[in-house]
Structure formats: structure tokens, C-alpha cells
């Protein structure tokens, strides 16, 4: 069985707590992970597909998966499904 990396663990921890900070999420992502928000969300979405992520933090992973499904459904219903959106 694979183990998720320290960076991936940090991403899940960040998703658990980012709302407690006063700064915008994109600013926090850039400072903490040294990447753009788009790059972060691509990496996060890949992480959400890994069973090891679910084992590491099932509550956060399931919440993010539900949010992703809801956003996709909303885009499909409104006809605004753009290929460029990479948010989780």
C-alpha cells in the first residue's frame, strides 16, 4: 500500500483548517505550497482519487469529494462547464 506524501498530508490539513485564517485562500496556498491556486487544485483533485488519502483523513476527503460533485453538477445544470476550472 502506498502512503501519501508529507505535502499531500499538509494539503489535507490545510483543507481542514484554512477557513480559520484571515487571508484569502489563494494567498495562503501560494505562501504555503509555493504554487498557483490552479496548480494546487489540480494536485488536490488527484489526491482525492487516492484511497490512501481517504484512509488518512476520511472526513476531509469525503467533504471535498462531495463539494467537487456538487460543483460539477451545478456547472452541468447551468451549462457553464468550462474545461479550465480545476477547483476541488
C-alpha positions as CSV (number, residue, x, y, z in Angstrom):
1,X,0.0,0.0,0.0
2,X,1.2,3.5,-0.9
3,X,1.5,6.2,1.7
4,X,0.6,9.8,0.8
5,X,3.5,12.2,0.9
6,X,4.1,14.9,3.6
7,X,3.0,17.5,1.0
8,X,-0.3,15.7,0.4
9,X,-0.8,15.3,4.2
10,X,-0.2,19.1,4.5
11,X,-2.8,19.7,1.8
12,X,-5.4,17.7,3.7
13,X,-4.5,19.5,6.9
14,X,-4.8,22.9,5.1
15,X,-8.2,22.0,3.7
16,X,-9.3,21.1,7.2
17,X,-8.2,24.5,8.7
18,X,-7.7,27.2,6.0
19,X,-11.0,28.9,6.9
20,X,-9.6,29.8,10.4
21,X,-7.2,32.3,8.8
22,X,-8.0,35.9,7.8
23,X,-6.2,35.8,4.5
24,X,-7.7,34.7,1.2
25,X,-7.3,31.0,0.5
26,X,-5.4,31.7,-2.8
27,X,-2.8,33.8,-0.8
28,X,-2.4,31.0,1.8
29,X,-2.0,28.4,-1.0
30,X,0.7,30.4,-2.7
31,X,2.6,31.0,0.6
32,X,2.4,27.5,2.0
33,X,2.7,25.4,-1.2
34,X,4.7,27.6,-3.5
35,X,2.3,27.1,-6.4
36,X,-0.6,28.9,-8.0
37,X,-4.2,28.1,-6.9
38,X,-4.8,26.3,-10.2
39,X,-1.8,24.0,-9.7
40,X,-2.9,23.4,-6.1
41,X,-6.4,22.4,-7.1
42,X,-5.1,20.0,-9.9
43,X,-2.9,18.3,-7.3
44,X,-5.7,18.3,-4.7
45,X,-8.1,16.7,-7.2
46,X,-5.5,14.0,-8.0
47,X,-5.1,13.4,-4.2
48,X,-8.8,13.0,-3.7
49,X,-8.7,10.0,-6.0
50,X,-6.2,8.1,-3.9
51,X,-7.5,5.6,-1.4
52,X,-4.7,6.4,0.9
53,X,-6.0,10.0,1.2
54,X,-9.3,8.6,2.3
55,X,-7.6,6.4,4.8
56,X,-5.5,9.3,6.1
57,X,-8.4,11.8,6.6
58,X,-11.8,10.4,5.6
59,X,-13.9,13.4,6.8
60,X,-12.0,16.0,4.8
61,X,-11.6,13.8,1.7
62,X,-15.3,12.9,1.6
63,X,-16.3,16.5,2.2
64,X,-14.1,17.7,-0.7
65,X,-15.4,14.9,-3.0
66,X,-19.0,16.0,-2.2
67,X,-18.1,19.6,-3.0
68,X,-16.5,18.6,-6.2
69,X,-19.5,16.6,-7.3
70,X,-21.9,19.4,-6.4
71,X,-19.8,22.0,-8.3
72,X,-19.7,19.7,-11.4
73,X,-23.5,19.1,-11.2
74,X,-24.1,22.9,-10.9
75,X,-21.9,23.6,-13.9
76,X,-23.7,21.0,-16.0
77,X,-27.1,22.3,-15.0
78,X,-26.3,25.9,-15.8
79,X,-24.3,25.0,-19.0
80,X,-21.2,26.7,-17.7
81,X,-18.9,23.6,-17.6
82,X,-15.6,25.1,-18.7
83,X,-12.6,22.8,-19.1
84,X,-10.4,25.4,-17.4
85,X,-11.9,25.1,-13.9
86,X,-9.7,22.9,-11.7
87,X,-11.1,23.6,-8.2
88,X,-11.8,20.7,-5.9
